[in-house]
Amino acid sequence: MNVCPTGPSENALAVEPEDSLHSTDVLVIGAGPAGLALGFELKRRGLRFLILESGPAVGESWRRMPRHLKLISPWKTNFLPGSDKKLWPRHHQNSREEFLFYLQDYAREHCLPLRTKVQVQRVDRQAGGQFRVHFSAGVYRSRTVVNATGYYSNPFLPKIPGASESIIPQLHVAEYGDPQNLRSRTHRSSGSVLIVGQRVSAGQTMLELIDAGFEVGISHRSPIGFGAGPLGWWILFRIFSWLEWIKLKRLGAKAPRNDVRMQGGRARKLIRSGRVKTFPAIRRLDQSTVVFEDGSELCPDVIIYATGFRPAVQHLASLPLRLNAETGVPAMIDLESVSVPGLYFLGMDQGRNFQSRFIRGIRNDAVFLAGRLEEQLCSDRPLEARPTSALCRLAD
């Protein structure tokens, strides 16, 4: 099974009849940074695996991100294993489009076995311990499943009374695209937009819409905390990875997560000057009116929810998965589910430490997890069925 030289496509593995079973040692769900980084490490170790992607191409979640989005960390922290570190300058801030094309090139360059347009519907487990991964055209079977779907494929929308009955157009920032896309969706060249949220994506969207001629308001539950201004950001952007290294060195897995705030500078000035009005949390939506917790009201032309994402684990509902009730993050130890042995997660918040959610942490966690899977497959198989990795040869 090889995607080269034409690259990943739906034809990477021929579709079999619905009752057929495809079997592999490791099944990876998701072909974003986490799935691809793990794929590289698994292939390097000679393990048998397959990556499944629900979208038409690698990095589908990145394709749907706002068009002008830029990563808030530099290239030196975002490259995947096996990449040329000089592909961009160390402190280059990649755009969404650059990083999307990088992911697609990465899969082609390393000939990773993957199949696109595979929407996983359900994952269950047989009595013998093997997983069955169901999709529209059949079933895959694997002893080990790695869920690498991450966060960005599952936008979170808060439950607001009256939201489903309101005539106000509502969309998540993942659907926003850019001001032109917003105009085409609302049939307005300008107008008023209420952004629900208070962190990085809310600030970036706010600035884009202001520049495009929209009137913008911000609804937030707690006080807005601003990050560094332009000069402070320029410095922090270059040294934060070193500061994180020190924090992990001192505290390890107990190191607290970073507080990702709305960027200071222009966003701070717009809000503090009143050019962008702020409102408390939303109490309810009436037909064309937003009612806030303090009783004030607003009639925006559109609402954009910059309310983040939740782990994409809906397809695992058939398994006895233990989840955090507030965040939806699976309970795990060393990336393995505490309630479903053989099920692993990559790219989740606090997987091994506070970096695990970010690309810089995924890169390290992929090495750790691939090594663990290699050791497991080598120890559990008879000699003739073991992978041909160096570790297995050493065990022989």
ChimeraX attribute file (.defattr): number of C-alpha atoms within 10 A of each C-alpha:
attribute: neighborCount
match mode: 1-to-1
recipient: residues
	/A:1	13
	/A:2	15
	/A:3	21
	/A:4	15
	/A:5	9
	/A:6	10
	/A:7	22
	/A:8	25
	/A:9	16
	/A:10	18
	/A:11	13
	/A:12	18
	/A:13	17
	/A:14	9
	/A:15	12
	/A:16	12
	/A:17	10
	/A:18	12
	/A:19	8
	/A:20	13
	/A:21	16
	/A:22	14
	/A:23	18
	/A:24	16
	/A:25	18
	/A:26	23
	/A:27	27
	/A:28	27
	/A:29	26
	/A:30	32
	/A:31	31
	/A:32	26
	/A:33	30
	/A:34	30
	/A:35	29
	/A:36	29
	/A:37	27
	/A:38	28
	/A:39	30
	/A:40	22
	/A:41	21
	/A:42	24
	/A:43	17
	/A:44	14
	/A:45	19
	/A:46	15
	/A:47	22
	/A:48	16
	/A:49	21
	/A:50	23
	/A:51	23
	/A:52	23
	/A:53	27
	/A:54	21
	/A:55	18
	/A:56	14
	/A:57	21
	/A:58	33
	/A:59	24
	/A:60	20
	/A:61	21
	/A:62	21
	/A:63	18
	/A:64	17
	/A:65	21
	/A:66	21
	/A:67	17
	/A:68	13
	/A:69	17
	/A:70	17
	/A:71	13
	/A:72	13
	/A:73	20
	/A:74	20
	/A:75	21
	/A:76	19
	/A:77	17
	/A:78	21
	/A:79	23
	/A:80	25
	/A:81	19
	/A:82	13
	/A:83	12
	/A:84	9
	/A:85	15
	/A:86	10
	/A:87	12
	/A:88	14
	/A:89	11
	/A:90	15
	/A:91	15
	/A:92	15
	/A:93	19
	/A:94	19
	/A:95	14
	/A:96	19
	/A:97	17
	/A:98	11
	/A:99	21
	/A:100	23
	/A:101	14
	/A:102	20
	/A:103	23
	/A:104	19
	/A:105	15
	/A:106	22
	/A:107	24
	/A:108	19
	/A:109	15
	/A:110	19
	/A:111	20
	/A:112	25
	/A:113	24
	/A:114	31
	/A:115	26
	/A:116	22
	/A:117	16
	/A:118	20
	/A:119	17
	/A:120	20
	/A:121	14
	/A:122	16
	/A:123	20
	/A:124	17
	/A:125	16
	/A:126	10
	/A:127	6
	/A:128	7
	/A:129	13
	/A:130	17
	/A:131	22
	/A:132	23
	/A:133	23
	/A:134	20
	/A:135	17
	/A:136	10
	/A:137	14
	/A:138	16
	/A:139	23
	/A:140	19
	/A:141	23
	/A:142	23
	/A:143	19
	/A:144	22
	/A:145	25
	/A:146	22
	/A:147	23
	/A:148	28
	/A:149	27
	/A:150	27
	/A:151	20
	/A:152	19
	/A:153	20
	/A:154	17
	/A:155	20
	/A:156	18
	/A:157	17
	/A:158	12
	/A:159	9
	/A:160	11
	/A:161	13
	/A:162	14
	/A:163	17
	/A:164	13
	/A:165	11
	/A:166	16
	/A:167	15
	/A:168	20
	/A:169	14
	/A:170	21
	/A:171	18
	/A:172	19
	/A:173	24
	/A:174	25
	/A:175	16
	/A:176	21
	/A:177	18
	/A:178	18
	/A:179	21
	/A:180	14
	/A:181	14
	/A:182	19
	/A:183	13
	/A:184	10
	/A:185	13
	/A:186	15
	/A:187	9
	/A:188	13
	/A:189	13
	/A:190	18
	/A:191	15
	/A:192	19
	/A:193	21
	/A:194	25
	/A:195	29
	/A:196	26
	/A:197	22
	/A:198	21
	/A:199	21
	/A:200	19
	/A:201	21
	/A:202	24
	/A:203	22
	/A:204	17
	/A:205	22
	/A:206	24
	/A:207	16
	/A:208	14
	/A:209	20
	/A:210	18
	/A:211	10
	/A:212	14
	/A:213	13
	/A:214	18
	/A:215	19
	/A:216	23
	/A:217	21
	/A:218	24
	/A:219	21
	/A:220	17
	/A:221	13
	/A:222	10
	/A:223	8
	/A:224	17
	/A:225	14
	/A:226	18
	/A:227	18
	/A:228	17
	/A:229	14
	/A:230	13
	/A:231	10
	/A:232	12
	/A:233	16
	/A:234	12
	/A:235	11
	/A:236	15
	/A:237	17
	/A:238	15
	/A:239	12
	/A:240	15
	/A:241	16
	/A:242	11
	/A:243	11
	/A:244	16
	/A:245	11
	/A:246	12
	/A:247	15
	/A:248	17
	/A:249	11
	/A:250	11
	/A:251	11
	/A:252	14
	/A:253	16
	/A:254	13
	/A:255	16
	/A:256	14
	/A:257	15
	/A:258	9
	/A:259	9
	/A:260	12
	/A:261	17
	/A:262	21
	/A:263	22
	/A:264	18
	/A:265	16
	/A:266	13
	/A:267	19
	/A:268	19
	/A:269	12
	/A:270	15
	/A:271	16
	/A:272	12
	/A:273	9
	/A:274	10
	/A:275	14
	/A:276	19
	/A:277	15
	/A:278	18
	/A:279	20
	/A:280	18
	/A:281	17
	/A:282	21
	/A:283	17
	/A:284	17
	/A:285	22
	/A:286	18
	/A:287	13
	/A:288	16
	/A:289	16
	/A:290	23
	/A:291	19
	/A:292	17
	/A:293	14
	/A:294	11
	/A:295	10
	/A:296	12
	/A:297	17
	/A:298	15
	/A:299	17
	/A:300	19
	/A:301	19
	/A:302	21
	/A:303	22
	/A:304	24
	/A:305	24
	/A:306	26
	/A:307	21
	/A:308	20
	/A:309	18
	/A:310	20
	/A:311	23
	/A:312	20
	/A:313	19
	/A:314	12
	/A:315	16
	/A:316	17
	/A:317	12
	/A:318	11
	/A:319	14
	/A:320	12
	/A:321	17
	/A:322	15
	/A:323	17
	/A:324	10
	/A:325	8
	/A:326	7
	/A:327	11
	/A:328	14
	/A:329	20
	/A:330	24
	/A:331	18
	/A:332	22
	/A:333	13
	/A:334	15
	/A:335	22
	/A:336	20
	/A:337	19
	/A:338	18
	/A:339	15
	/A:340	15
	/A:341	12
	/A:342	19
	/A:343	21
	/A:344	23
	/A:345	28
	/A:346	30
	/A:347	28
	/A:348	28
	/A:349	22
	/A:350	23
	/A:351	25
	/A:352	23
	/A:353	20
	/A:354	20
	/A:355	25
	/A:356	23
	/A:357	21
	/A:358	19
	/A:359	19
	/A:360	18
	/A:361	23
	/A:362	27
	/A:363	25
	/A:364	17
	/A:365	26
	/A:366	26
	/A:367	16
	/A:368	16
	/A:369	21
	/A:370	22
	/A:371	15
	/A:372	13
	/A:373	19
	/A:374	21
	/A:375	15
	/A:376	12
	/A:377	19
	/A:378	22
	/A:379	13
	/A:380	10
	/A:381	12
	/A:382	9
	/A:383	14
	/A:384	7
	/A:385	10
	/A:386	18
	/A:387	19
	/A:388	15
	/A:389	18
	/A:390	13
	/A:391	14
	/A:392	19
	/A:393	12
	/A:394	7
	/A:395	11
	/A:396	9
